[in-house]
Amino acid sequence: MPKPVLALLALLAGGWTHAAPVLRIVVGNAEPAPFVDYSPPRLSGPVIELVKTAAERCGLSPQFRPLPARRVLRSLALSQADAAAMLSFQTDRAKQMRYPMRDGQVDPRYRLAAMSYVLYVPQQSALRWDGLRLDLPEDEKVGVNRGWAITRELKARRIASEEGGNMAENFAKLQAGRIAAFAMHEPGGDAYLAGQPQLHMKKLQPPLKTESNYLVFSQAYGQAHPERMRCVWNQLPPLRRRLALP
């Protein structure tokens, strides 16, 4: 067959191929294992699998990008991203981005995962926490990951906090005695410590807080593509159960 005919057939065949619309999703670069895995060459883990499958079922091509927590929020506000994974609900955030809502309240049926924050302390620590009060010495602080919402919870309880870059940094500071405790998602903290046997830590009970985390869309994307947004949210409950996410 002559080359011009082959070229024409290839062009015609290509005309029937429609690329799936891209969904740009940002993820905080300190989200904990086992929910998100940052090992090269790409993001993985059950939450990434959950969002990826939900988007693909709606005819979308998800692209994930890890960012520092504060840049995640900024990217949504400036419409540099279409959605963000693993954001807890906050009233001020809800004014700037789209959460799955029902009767004026965020709807936990459409969460990605529910997680508890706990306080980690060294095994020899005498720090006590009864669910209401932490007997923290005046010159001591509780470590938190930079930009995470748990900072507000500590502030509301009048517990002094200090931000660190990520989980590894905060556990190192805790081990070195630079902070008295570390407030962290329990599954992520447990998974990290399981791989770091040289760190001798314990958890204080009860949890500081249990909260749901969501796939949140930018206002611009929700306004331009409300059907796509709702389609993705609707896929989440059965997929989350299949992946055994809390």
C-alpha positions as CSV (number, residue, x, y, z in Angstrom):
1,M,0.0,0.0,0.0
2,P,1.5,3.4,-0.9
3,K,2.8,5.5,2.0
4,P,0.4,8.4,1.4
5,V,-2.5,6.0,1.8
6,L,-1.0,4.5,5.0
7,A,-0.5,8.0,6.4
8,L,-4.2,8.9,5.6
9,L,-5.5,5.8,7.2
10,A,-3.4,6.5,10.3
11,L,-4.7,10.0,10.5
12,L,-8.3,8.8,10.1
13,A,-7.7,6.2,12.8
14,G,-6.3,8.8,15.1
15,G,-9.4,10.9,14.7
16,W,-11.4,8.3,16.5
17,T,-9.2,8.4,19.6
18,H,-10.2,10.9,22.2
19,A,-7.8,11.4,25.1
20,A,-9.5,11.3,28.6
21,P,-9.7,14.8,30.3
22,V,-6.8,15.2,32.7
23,L,-7.7,15.6,36.4
24,R,-4.8,17.4,38.2
25,I,-4.6,16.2,41.8
26,V,-2.2,17.5,44.4
27,V,-1.2,15.5,47.6
28,G,0.6,16.8,50.6
29,N,4.1,15.5,50.7
30,A,3.9,14.5,54.4
31,E,0.8,12.3,54.1
32,P,1.5,9.1,56.1
33,A,2.1,5.6,55.0
34,P,0.3,3.3,54.6
35,F,-2.2,5.6,53.0
36,V,0.2,7.2,50.6
37,D,3.6,5.9,49.4
38,Y,6.1,8.4,47.9
39,S,8.6,5.8,46.7
40,P,9.8,6.5,43.1
41,P,8.8,6.4,40.3
42,R,5.3,7.6,41.2
43,L,2.9,8.0,44.1
44,S,1.1,4.9,45.2
45,G,-0.8,3.5,48.2
46,P,-4.4,2.7,48.9
47,V,-5.6,6.3,48.9
48,I,-3.9,7.0,45.6
49,E,-5.4,3.8,44.2
50,L,-8.9,4.8,45.5
51,V,-8.7,8.3,43.8
52,K,-7.2,6.9,40.6
53,T,-9.8,4.3,40.2
54,A,-12.7,6.7,41.0
55,A,-11.4,9.2,38.4
56,E,-10.9,6.6,35.7
57,R,-14.4,5.2,36.2
58,C,-15.6,8.7,35.4
59,G,-13.6,8.9,32.2
60,L,-10.8,11.1,33.6
61,S,-7.1,10.7,33.5
62,P,-5.7,11.5,37.0
63,Q,-2.3,13.1,37.4
64,F,-0.8,13.3,40.9
65,R,1.7,15.8,42.2
66,P,3.1,15.9,45.8
67,L,3.4,19.4,47.3
68,P,4.1,20.9,50.8
69,A,0.8,21.1,52.7
70,R,0.5,24.9,52.4
71,R,1.2,24.8,48.6
72,V,-1.6,22.3,48.3
73,L,-4.2,24.8,49.5
74,R,-2.6,27.6,47.4
75,S,-2.7,25.5,44.3
76,L,-6.4,24.9,44.7
77,A,-7.1,28.6,45.5
78,L,-5.3,29.7,42.3
79,S,-6.7,26.8,40.2
80,Q,-3.3,25.5,39.6
81,A,-4.7,22.1,40.5
82,D,-8.2,20.6,40.1
83,A,-8.4,18.7,43.3
84,A,-6.5,17.8,46.4
85,A,-6.5,14.5,48.3
86,M,-6.6,13.9,52.0
87,L,-7.8,17.3,53.2
88,S,-9.7,17.5,56.5
89,F,-12.8,19.7,56.7
90,Q,-12.4,23.3,57.9
91,T,-15.1,26.0,57.6
92,D,-12.7,28.5,56.1
93,R,-11.4,26.0,53.6
94,A,-15.0,25.2,52.6
95,K,-15.4,28.8,51.5
96,Q,-12.6,28.5,49.0
97,M,-13.0,24.9,47.7
98,R,-15.6,22.2,47.1
99,Y,-16.2,19.4,49.7
100,P,-18.9,16.8,49.4
101,M,-21.8,18.4,51.4
102,R,-25.2,17.3,52.6
103,D,-27.7,19.6,54.4
104,G,-25.0,22.2,55.0
105,Q,-22.5,19.7,56.5
106,V,-19.6,17.8,55.1
107,D,-20.7,14.3,54.2
108,P,-18.4,11.6,55.7
109,R,-19.8,8.9,53.4
110,Y,-17.6,10.4,50.7
111,R,-14.4,10.5,52.7
112,L,-11.2,9.0,51.5
113,A,-10.2,7.7,55.0
114,A,-10.9,8.5,58.7
115,M,-7.9,8.8,60.9
116,S,-7.1,9.4,64.5
117,Y,-4.4,11.7,65.8
118,V,-2.5,10.4,68.8
119,L,0.4,11.7,70.9
120,Y,3.6,9.8,70.5
121,V,6.2,10.1,73.4
122,P,9.4,8.3,74.3
123,Q,8.9,5.0,76.2
124,Q,10.4,6.6,79.4
125,S,8.2,9.7,79.2
126,A,6.1,10.5,82.3
127,L,3.8,12.8,80.2
128,R,0.2,12.2,80.9
129,W,-2.9,12.8,78.8
130,D,-6.5,12.1,80.0
131,G,-8.3,13.2,76.8
132,L,-8.9,16.7,78.2
133,R,-5.6,17.9,79.6
134,L,-1.9,17.3,78.8
135,D,0.4,17.9,81.7
136,L,3.0,19.6,79.5
137,P,5.7,21.5,81.2
138,E,5.7,25.2,80.4
139,D,8.9,25.2,78.4
140,E,8.0,22.1,76.4
141,K,6.1,21.7,73.0
142,V,4.3,19.1,71.0
143,G,5.6,18.6,67.5
144,V,3.4,18.7,64.4
145,N,3.9,18.4,60.7
146,R,4.1,21.8,59.0
147,G,0.8,23.0,57.7
148,W,-1.3,20.2,59.2
149,A,-4.8,21.0,60.6
150,I,-4.0,19.3,64.0
151,T,-2.2,22.5,64.9
152,R,-5.6,24.2,65.3
153,E,-6.8,21.4,67.6
154,L,-3.7,21.8,69.8
155,K,-4.2,25.6,69.9
156,A,-7.8,25.2,70.9
157,R,-6.7,23.0,73.8
158,R,-4.0,25.6,74.7
159,I,-1.2,23.1,74.0
160,A,2.0,24.7,72.7
161,S,3.2,23.3,69.4
162,E,6.2,23.4,67.1
163,E,6.2,22.6,63.4
164,G,8.6,20.2,61.7
165,G,9.0,19.5,58.1
166,N,7.7,15.9,58.1
167,M,7.1,12.8,60.2
168,A,10.8,11.6,60.1
169,E,12.0,15.0,61.3
170,N,9.5,15.1,64.1
171,F,10.3,11.7,65.3
172,A,14.0,12.6,65.2
173,K,13.3,15.7,67.3
174,L,11.3,13.6,69.7
175,Q,14.1,11.1,70.1
176,A,16.6,13.9,70.7
177,G,14.4,15.5,73.4
178,R,13.8,18.7,71.4
179,I,10.0,18.2,71.7
180,A,8.0,16.4,74.4
181,A,5.5,14.7,72.1
182,F,4.5,14.3,68.5
183,A,0.9,14.6,67.3
184,M,0.5,12.3,64.3
185,H,-2.0,10.2,62.4
186,E,-2.0,6.8,64.2
187,P,-1.7,4.5,61.2
188,G,1.1,6.6,59.7
189,G,3.0,6.8,63.0
190,D,2.6,3.1,63.7
191,A,3.8,2.2,60.2
192,Y,6.8,4.5,60.5
193,L,7.9,3.2,63.9
194,A,7.5,-0.4,62.7
195,G,10.3,0.2,60.3
196,Q,12.4,2.1,62.8
197,P,13.1,-0.3,65.7
198,Q,15.8,2.0,67.2
199,L,13.0,4.5,68.1
200,H,11.5,3.4,71.4
201,M,8.1,5.2,71.4
202,K,4.7,4.7,72.9
203,K,1.2,6.2,72.3
204,L,-0.9,8.2,74.8
205,Q,-4.5,7.3,74.7
206,P,-7.2,8.4,74.0
207,P,-6.7,9.9,70.6
208,L,-6.5,13.7,70.4
209,K,-9.0,13.7,67.5
210,T,-10.5,11.5,64.9
211,E,-11.3,13.1,61.6
212,S,-12.3,12.3,58.0
213,N,-10.2,13.3,55.1
214,Y,-11.6,14.1,51.7
215,L,-11.0,14.6,48.0
216,V,-11.6,18.3,47.6
217,F,-12.1,20.2,44.3
218,S,-11.2,23.7,43.4
219,Q,-14.1,26.2,43.1
220,A,-13.2,26.7,39.4
221,Y,-13.3,23.0,38.6
222,G,-16.5,22.4,40.5
223,Q,-18.2,25.2,38.7
224,A,-16.9,24.2,35.3
225,H,-17.4,20.4,35.7
226,P,-20.0,19.7,38.4
227,E,-21.0,16.3,36.8
228,R,-17.4,15.1,36.8
229,M,-16.9,16.2,40.4
230,R,-20.0,14.4,41.6
231,C,-19.2,11.3,39.6
232,V,-15.8,10.9,41.2
233,W,-17.3,11.4,44.7
234,N,-20.0,8.8,44.0
235,Q,-17.4,6.2,43.2
236,L,-15.6,6.6,46.6
237,P,-17.8,4.7,49.2
238,P,-17.8,1.3,47.5
239,L,-14.2,1.6,46.4
240,R,-13.1,2.6,49.9
241,R,-14.9,-0.4,51.4
242,R,-13.2,-2.7,48.8
243,L,-9.8,-1.3,49.8
244,A,-10.6,-1.7,53.5
245,L,-9.9,2.0,54.2
246,P,-11.4,3.3,57.5
